[in-house]
Amino acid sequence: MSDGLRLTIVLKHTIYSNNFIIMKAILLIAIVVIIFIVIFQIAKASEYVSILKGEENSRKQNNKINAFLMVVFLILGLLGAWWCNELYYGKTLFPQGSASVEGEKIDLMLYITIGVTGVVFLITQILLFWFSYKYQENDKRKAYFFPHDNRLELLWTTVPAIFLTVLVVFGLKYWFKMTGDAPKDAVVVEVTGHQFAWEFRYPGADKVLGKKNYKLYNQPAGNLLGVDFTDPASLDDIHVGTTMHIPVNRPCKMVINAQDVIHDVGLPHFRMKMDAVPGIPTTQWFTPKYTTEEMRVRTGNPNFVYEISCDQMCGASHFSMRAIIVVDTEEGYQKWLAEQKPQYFALFPDKAPKETVPDSTKTVALSTSK
């Protein structure tokens, strides 16, 4: 059998399979809709028959039962919410606290939001279910209707608007700070996302990242970031993958790029998040508070690591797009940095400076003369 015929058979089989799946889905949806319509019509018919037969008392009794169940549901629901909080709060990132100085403001805003909305939620839900019980149908009570109330509408419109405005103003303040100019002593790291990994590049001794050109991707082989080595600033740049190193108690500025689709740099422990957009570099900066070793002690997890996750659906292997951040002491970071070699020398080994080898003959002659 020729490859062309085999490919044709495979394509036809795939088309038939897809059509079967689509028809099956449509049939299931149609069955569900028909069942819903039948149940609805039976319920309405039963209600009309009950009224015609004089079963009004039975309906009122069911109404009382439903009103009582409203109170039961309220109590069980509140207990369930409390129990879930006791069960799962310790497994969230809140007990650890923010691992960055700037992230503390994000946590504060989140606590305020949860506190205010939590109080409003409790008040409204308790009133909702309690009113359903207290004002259930009663032949001795007549419902009171009012179509409009300016004071109420002004109250429930103005108060949330003021609260949200305050949160937005503070949020914008923190946002502009974390995406604005970083302190002069900040460590600069370029973070580039592609399906499905992160690449990191550090400036060398000149503290300047060299230019890039997408046309230079993998030219020469291994130039995964498309660095333009005709730019003198790129000759001492350091390219590392998988793991990013930064020092503690020192600002870190991330210059974020993407090579294919939109990704998102998610730093949950530092409370940071920024889109990685092809062709449009974005930036954010933060100051780590704890080294990786200190966080292992704080969390009681000897295997703890800071991670970069992709928080934007970017393809089939989106779930696996993660990298590690190692927060070192300043001394540890400087030691690690000194061990790294510029990418230029890795791609062009003939350009690398020759290591100086001690002349053993001179050493021997010197010792003999002594």
N, C-alpha and C positions, 0 to 999 in steps of 0.2 A: 504494500500500500504506500503510495507516494505521500510526502509530507503535506502537500497541498490538500489532498483528499482527507487526510487525517485531521488537518486543521479545520476543514469545512464541517466534518462530522462533529468535532468538539464544539464549534461555534453553534451549530444547530441544536446540539444537546443542551448547551448553556441557555440558549434562547427559549427552548421548550421548558426547561426547568424554571427559568425566571417567570415565564407566563403562567406556569402552574402555580407558583407561589403567589403571584398577584391575584389570580382567580380565586385561590383558596382564601386569601385575606379578605377579598371583597365578599365572598360567600359567608364567611364568619361574621363580618360586620352586618350584613343583611339579616342574618339569623338573630343576632343580638337585638337589632332594631325591632324586628318583628315580635320577639319575645317581650320587649319592653312595651310595645303598643298593646299587645294582648293583655298583659298584666294590668296596664293602666285602664283599659276598657272594662276588664272584669271588676276592678276596684270601684270604678264609677258606677257600674251597673249594680254592684252589691249595695253601695250607698243609697242609690235611688230606691232599690227594693226594700231596704230597711226602713226608710222614711215612709214609704207607702204602706208598709205593714204595721206602722205605729211603733217602731223600735227606737223612738227618740230617747227614751230613758237609757237604753243600752249605749247609745252614742255618748250621752253625757257622762255615764260612768267611765267609759274609755277615756274621755277627756280628763277626768280627775286622775286617773291612773297615769296618763302621760304627764300631767302637771307634777305629780309626785316624782316621777322618774327624772324630770328635769332637775330637781334638787339633788337626787341621788347622783346623777351624771356630773353635776357641778362639784360635789364633794369628792367623788372618785377621780375626777379629772384633775383637781387641784392636788390631791394626794399623789396621783401618778406623776405630775410635773415635779413635785418636790422629790419623789423617790428617784426619778431619772436624773435629777440634778445631783443627788447624793451619790448615785451610782457611777455617773460618767464625768462629773466635773474634774476629778483628779486625773482623768486621761486626756484632758485638753491642754493647750499651751498656756492657759491663764495662770495656773499655780507656779509655773516657772518664771513668769514675768518676762518683760521684754528684754532681749539680749542686746539692745542698742539704746543709746541715750535718746535718740529721736523717736524711737518706737514707744517710749513711755507716754508721749503725748497722744499717740494713737490709742493706746490702751485706756487712757483717761477718757478720751472722747467716747470710746466704745462702752466703758462702764457707765458713763452718764446717760448714753442713749438707751442701754439696757435697763438702767434704773428707772428712767422716766417712762419708757414704753411699757416696762413691766408693771409699774403702778397703774398706768392707764388700762393695761390689759386686765389686771385683777379687778379693778373697779367696774369696768364695762361688762366683763363676763359674769361677775357676781350679780350685777343689776339685771342683766339679760335673763339669766336663768331664774333668779328670784322673782322678777316681775312675771315671768311665764307661769310661775306657781301662784303667786299672790293674786294676780288679776286674771285667773282662769274664768271660763264662762260661768256666769251666775245669773239666774233669772231675776234676782232682786237688784241687780246692778246694771245700769245703762252706761254703755261706752261713751266717752267724751272725745269728740274729734275737734282738732284745730288744724287748719291747713297751713298756717304760716305763723312764725314768731321771729321777728327781727333780732331780738335780744339773744335767743338761743343760737341762731345762725351766726351772729357776730361773734359769740363766745367760742363755738366750736370751730370757727374758721380762723379767728385772730390768734388764739392761744397756740395751736399747732404751728401756724405760720411764723410766729415770733420764735418759738423754740427751734424750728428747722432753720430759720435764718441765722440764728446764733451758731448752730452747729456748722452750717455751711461756711460762715465767715471764719471760724476757727480752723475748719478743715482746709480752706483755701490758704490760710496763713501758713499752716504746717506744710502743705503741698508745695507752695512757692519756695519755702525754705529748703526742703529736701530735694527739690529739682533745680534749685538755683545754683549760684556759685559756691563751690566747696571751699573750705579753709585752705590757705596756701600750703599747709604742711600735709595735705591729704595724700594718701596713696592712690594712684590712678591705675585702674584695671579696666581693660576693654573686654567686654563680654559679648560673644557672638553666638547666636543660636542657629542651628540648622537641624533638619530632620535626621536623627533625633538625639542631639548631643549639644554640649556647650564647649566653646573654645575660649581660652583666656590669653590675653597679651598684656605684657607690662612694658612700660618705657624703660630704656636703659639709663645710663648715667646722665644723659642730657635731659631727662625728665620729660621728653616729648615723644609721643607716639608717631611713628612714620605714616606716610600716606598709604592708602589702599586703592586698588583698581580691580573691579570685578572681572575684567578681561584677563587679569593675571592669575586667576584661580588655578592652582596646581601647576603654575609655570614659574619656576621649575617644579618638578614633582615633589609634593610635600608642602607646597605653599598653599595651604588650605584656606588661608584668610585673604589671599590675593594681595599680599603686601608688595608695595612698589619699592624695590631695593635701589632704584635710582635716586630715591630721596635719602640724603645722608642721615636724617633722623631715624630711619628704619633699621640702620645697620646694627644698632645695639639693642633692639627690641627683643623681648623674651616671650616665646610662645609656649604655653603649657596647656595641657588638656586634662579633663576629668576632675582635677582638684585645684582649687583656688586658695592661695595663702594670703592672709592679711594680718596686720598687727593689732593687738588690743589697745583700747584707749587712744586710738588715732583715727581720724576721719578717713573713710574709704570712698572714693568717687568711682562709680561704675559708668563707663561709656558703653551703651548697649546697642547692638546691631542684630540684624537677622539676614540670612543669606537666601532664604527661599520663601517661606510663608510667615505670617505673623505668629510670633511666640510671645511668651511673657515670663519675665524674671520674677519668680515668686520666692521671697525670703521670709517664711512664716515666723521663724524665731526672732528676726529683727523687725518684724511688722512692716516690711517693705514689699512693694510690688510695682513693676513697670513693664509696659509693652516693649517688645523688640520688633521693630517695624522695618521691613526691607527698604533700604534707601533713605531712611530718616533716622539718624542716630538720636537716642534719648539718653538722659542722664538721671542719676539719683545718687545721693550720698548718705552715709550713716556712720555712726561711731560705735564699734563693738564694745561692750562692757565686760564681757567674760571670755576668757580663753576657752578652747575646746575642753581642756582638762578640767577647768573650773566648772563648766557646765555638766560634765560627767559626775562631779561631786554633788552639784546642786540638784540634779535630776535623779541621782542614785542609779544611773544607767552607765555602766562602764563602756558600753558600745555607742554612746551618744555621738552624733555628728550633726553639724550644721549642714543644711542642704539647700541647693537651688533647684526648685521644681519649675516645670513649665505650666503656668496657670492659664494657658490658652489652648483649646483643642487644636492640634496641629497635624493630625494624621493618625494612621493606624497604630503606631507605636508611641503615641503621645504619653502614655502611662509610664514609659521607661525613660523619659527624658529628664534626667536629674544629674546633678553633680554635687561634689562635696566642697564645703568651705572649711578650711582649717584656720582658726584664730590662734595665732601664736603670741608669745611675749615679743616685745620689740627685739630682744636679742635673738630669739629663735627665728623671727622673721628675717632679720638681717643675715643670719647664717644661711637660711634656706635660699635667700635671694643671691647670695654670693656663690652658691653652688650651681646656679643656673647659667647656661650658656646662650648667647644670642642666637636667634633662629638663623640669621644670615650665615653664621659659621657652620651650622648643622647642614644647611642646604648647599653651601659652597665650602666644603672642608679644605680645599686648596687655598682658600683665602684666610683661613684661621692662622693666628700668630703661632709661630713655632715655640714650643716650650723650651726653656733654657735648661740644658743638662750640665751639671757641674763637671768640670774638667778634673778627672781623678789623678791624672799625671802630675798636674800642678800641686795637688794636695800632697801627693807622695813626695815630690821634690822639696816642698816646703818643710815637711816633717823631717826629712833627711838632713836638711841644712841645719835644723835646730839640734 
